Amino acid sequence: MAIKLSSLEVYGVAIRSEIDAARAYQKMGELVESKDGKQKLRFLRNEEQKHRALLEEMYRKEYPDIKLELPDKGLAPKLVAAADRDAPITKLFELAMEAEQGAEKFYAEAAEQSESQSGRRLLAYLSGMERGHYYLLKAEYDLMAEFDRFSSYKKFSMEHIGG
Amino acid sequence: MAIKLSSLEVYGVAIRSEIDAARAYQKMGELVESKDGKQKLRFLRNEEQKHRALLEEMYRKEYPDIKLELPDKGLAPKLVAAADRDAPITKLFELAMEAEQGAEKFYAEAAEQSESQSGRRLLAYLSGMERGHYYLLKAEYDLMAEFDRFSSYKKFSMEHIGG
């Protein structure tokens, strides 16, 4: 992180980012046409919702007396804005991949700086999970991008990935 | 691949491996206790079932006149054997991670050698997806392994990842 955040601020940024990510995946799931794509995006949305719940629980445990305040923006404001304006799905995938890589790095650094063992464990876990999400998105995106070049991704995904 | 397989053989090995992987994830999903773990493993099982369907369809297209024959063993016979004998869940995760890495490499090499464009695309896609699976498993495994050292993973997963 360029500016060092307090652990308390880390949780706020992280929770805001998980909320944003879940919303973006929800939107992306509505935009993709293949059943397989919808299933993957539903999985990702559910994952981010669980991450949010884990972070909120950890926050309550570590700061039982401090009300949780979320910042206006999380780690990926560009993704949120693009999802809100129904940007093309390939663009949303690109921004989501960027967001997952940013989250992976953010959590890894936050884990290192965490003063509590359970906080460190959770943050390291989330870092690893976001890395997995990145690669799932990337595989889907690479296929999509290649088929876009042939203007036939939709056809392929209908035929091959269970339309 | 140490021994160069024909494209026809590649499909047989790949389909057998996807069947094995889906079965192993099914078993692992029965063995893990947390709801979150069960959901993740169900996602992975469904993914491998879709991969199998994609491979079978591609095989039928490329070899319409040759009956599909599956080898007795796929890429990860150790995973199959361990799942069949109800090995400990941490061991199954280790073998599943090894299997995903093996599959990623197998598909990447098969994609390079593929003579058809659609075959190459599918195999490259599967390679990328298995890489994503590996990282999802790894994040879960790292957490599990750390909690095992404190003999309290079950407790954590009950408390934190939604019982």
Contacts between the chains, C-beta under 8 A, distances in Angstrom:
chain1	res1	chain2	res2	distance
A	36	B	50	6.1
A	39	B	46	7.2
A	43	B	43	5.0
A	46	B	39	7.2
A	50	B	36	6.1
A	50	B	161	7.1
A	50	B	162	6.7
A	53	B	162	7.3
A	54	B	160	5.7
A	54	B	161	7.0
A	57	B	160	6.4
A	58	B	160	7.9
A	121	B	143	6.7
A	121	B	146	6.1
A	121	B	147	7.8
A	122	B	160	7.3
A	124	B	142	7.1
A	124	B	143	7.9
A	125	B	139	5.8
A	125	B	142	7.1
A	125	B	143	4.6
A	127	B	139	7.8
A	128	B	135	6.6
A	128	B	138	6.0
A	128	B	139	3.0
A	128	B	142	6.0
A	129	B	135	7.9
A	129	B	136	6.8
A	129	B	139	4.5
A	131	B	135	4.8
A	131	B	139	7.2
A	132	B	132	5.5
A	132	B	133	7.5
A	132	B	134	7.8
A	132	B	135	3.5
A	132	B	136	3.7
A	132	B	137	8.0
A	132	B	138	7.5
A	132	B	139	5.9
A	133	B	132	7.5
A	133	B	136	8.0
A	134	B	132	7.7
A	134	B	135	7.9
A	135	B	128	6.6
A	135	B	129	7.9
A	135	B	131	4.8
A	135	B	132	3.5
A	135	B	134	7.9
A	135	B	135	5.6
A	136	B	129	6.8
A	136	B	132	3.7
A	136	B	133	8.0
A	136	B	136	7.8
A	137	B	132	8.0
A	138	B	128	6.0
A	138	B	132	7.5
A	139	B	125	5.8
A	139	B	127	7.8
A	139	B	128	3.0
A	139	B	129	4.5
A	139	B	131	7.2
A	139	B	132	5.9
A	142	B	124	7.1
A	142	B	125	7.1
A	142	B	128	6.0
A	143	B	121	6.7
A	143	B	124	7.9
A	143	B	125	4.7
A	146	B	121	6.1
A	147	B	121	7.8
A	160	B	54	5.7
A	160	B	57	6.4
A	160	B	58	7.9
A	160	B	122	7.4
A	161	B	50	7.0
A	161	B	54	6.9
A	162	B	50	6.7
A	162	B	53	7.3
